[in-house]
C-alpha cells in the first residue's frame, strides 16, 4: 500500500543516514587495513559495504515491522529504493 511504501522509504532514509554518517570512518579504517583485506579500491569497497548494510538493515527492519520474513515483492521494493539512492551514496563517498 501507499502508506506502507512511504513507511518503507522512511525506514531506508533513516538507515542510510546512519550508514552515510559513518563513511569517513569506513574509508579511514579500510585504508589502514587494505593490505590485510587485499582491497585495491577503498572507495568502491566502501560503496559495496554501504549498499550491503542498507539492504540488510532495511530488510531486517521490515521483517520486525511485518513480524516475519519480507516477501520477494518487499525485497524487490527495498532493493529498488536503496538502488535509487546510489547517486547520493556515491556523491557522499567521492566528495
ABEGO torsion letter per residue (X at the ends): XAAAAAAAAAAAAAAAAAAAAAAAAAAAAAAAAAAAAGBABAAAAAAAAAAAAAAAAAAAAAAAAAGEBBBAAAAAAAAAAAAAAAAAAAAAAAX
